[in-house]
Amino acid sequence: MIKTSRFTRSILAGFAVAALGIPALAQESQTTNQTTTQQTMATANVASGQKQKLTGVVVKRDGDNLLVKDYSGTAYNVNVTSSTKIKERKSNPFRGAKKYAAADLSRGLAVEIEGRGGSNGALVADQIKFSETELRVASSIVSLVTPVEGRVTETETRLTQSEQNAQRLSGQLEELAAVANTAQGGAKAAMETAEKAMASASSANERITQTNETINTRISSLDEFDVAKSITISFKVGSAMLSKEAKASLDEIAEQAKNEKGHVIQVAGFASADGSEMLNRRLSQQRAEAVMSYLIENHDISQRRIVTPLGYGEARPTADNTTREGRVQNRRVQVDILVSKGLTPVTTAGAGAATSTAAQQ
């Protein structure tokens, strides 16, 4: 079982990768009235043939080349070859480690890498390890970030159009100034026309600046989410079956999700302290998957809109597990509609909350 500190560190490191990736795209296009500063992450070199062990998070992937940042803040270029072994970092010594494909190496994945330095200063990986939980965390991060990354290209296009408009206005102003300098007898009229054009250009530049400031603010908020609605689904002891009341609550949140823009649905399953810890971990995952399946099958909710459901077992109880009433409350699935702050303002009056009245015996 993965320790809580490692799980928490993987989540925080993954969201740092998401926060690093999206603003970097936005910085590629700025207006001509602003100073552009592009920062490139410096990477450490590994001497040719030198053995190296690296523990960190995948920041970027380009084909078989990875950019990995360790927990001290140092970045390394890592080359994945056909002979690189990619497998599970398992906690159970009595079973074989699960093998993975190179396609599983994604942004936000916490990894342990062993290898040797190559001729170009990169680390040529002999072995890459990560846990099943860390892979789920990386998948959840990618599913959160992917819906908002598609909007960055549209925003960059708008910035480019604003720059082109400003350039056209600047060219028109220069032409008017030339006419004013060469015209005889009509100098006063030409000057008045030029002054009007100057005022119009200044006004346009102010509007462009305000628009760019608004766009930049929204881009910086792409990976920040508000909870538009939250519900709790309750279950019987040892069961992952949805009750009639639970389905009604899911019908309601599904209808609201269809009216939200720039949203994802987060599903988290939990269990009470009844039974063994391993059983409760599996049962909480089954409950989360039951909720996800109902939303997809009965309401045509796109799977890319649902964050990879995760079962937390007995962890994060909402009530006291030593009492019967507390255990009833802990047998639950939490369903949240998360709306990106950067894409569209949240139109809902506030975060709603509802609890199904399923039988809790």
C-alpha positions, 0 to 999 in steps of 0.5 A: 500500500502506498504511503500517504506522503508519497500519494500526496506528493504525486498529486501536488507534483502532477498539478504543478506540471499542469500549471507549468504547461498551460501558461507556457502555451499562453506566453508564446503570443503577446501584443506588440505593446508588451515585453515578452519574456520566455524562460527555458528550463535548464537541464542537468547533464549526466556524464557519458557512461555514469550510472544515475538514479533519478526520482521525480515527475515527468514534466514533458514528453516528446516521442521517446524523450522525457523531461523529468524534474526531480524533487530538488527542482533539477531537470533531466533529459531522459531517453527511452529505448526499446530495451528500457524496462518499464514496470510497476513499483510494487509494495507486495513482495510476494507477487510479480511486478506488472509491466507497462508500455512506453505509452503509459509514460505521461505528464504528471507521472511520478517515476523512479529511473535508473540508467547511464549517461549518454553521449549527449548528456541525457540519461539513457533509461535502463529501468523506469518504475512507478506504482499503479496509484501514481499512474491513476493520479497522472491519468486524472491530471491529464483528464483534468487538463485536456478539456481546457488545453484545446481552448489555448489555441483559440485564445492565441488566434485572438491575440494574433488578430489583435496584433494584426489590427494594431499593425494595420492601425499603425500603418494607416497613421503613418500614411496620414502623417505623410499626407500631412507633411506633403500637402500644401494648403490642406495641411490644417485639414490633414492634421485634424484628420491625423489627430482623429486617427491618432485618437482612434488608434489610441482608443483601439490600443486601449481596447486591445490592451484591456482585451489582452489583460482579460485573456491573460487572466483567464488563461492563468485560471484555466487549471483552477476549478469551482465546484458548481454542484456536489452530491453524496450517494450512500450505499448499504453495507458491502454493496455497490448497487445504486438505489432508486434514490441514488439514481434520481440524484445522479439524474439531477446532477447529469442534467446540470452538467449538460448546461455547464461549459468547461466542466469535468465530473469528479467521482470519489468512492469511500467505505466505512470501517466494516470489513478488512481494509483491502475489501473496503478499498476494492468496494469503494472503487466499485462504488465509484465505477458504478456511479461513472457507468450510470452517468455514461450509460444513462445520460450520454456523459462523455467519458473524457468529461469524467475524472478517472474514478478513485476508491479511497477505502476507509481513508478520509471518513466524513464521520466517526467510524466507531459509531453505527451512524458514522459508518452509515455516512462513510459508505458513500460516493462523492460526485462534484461538477468542477467548472474551469474558472478560465473558460467561462464564468460560473453561472450557477448560483452556488455549489449545490449539495444533495444526499440520496436517501438510500437504505443505510442498514 
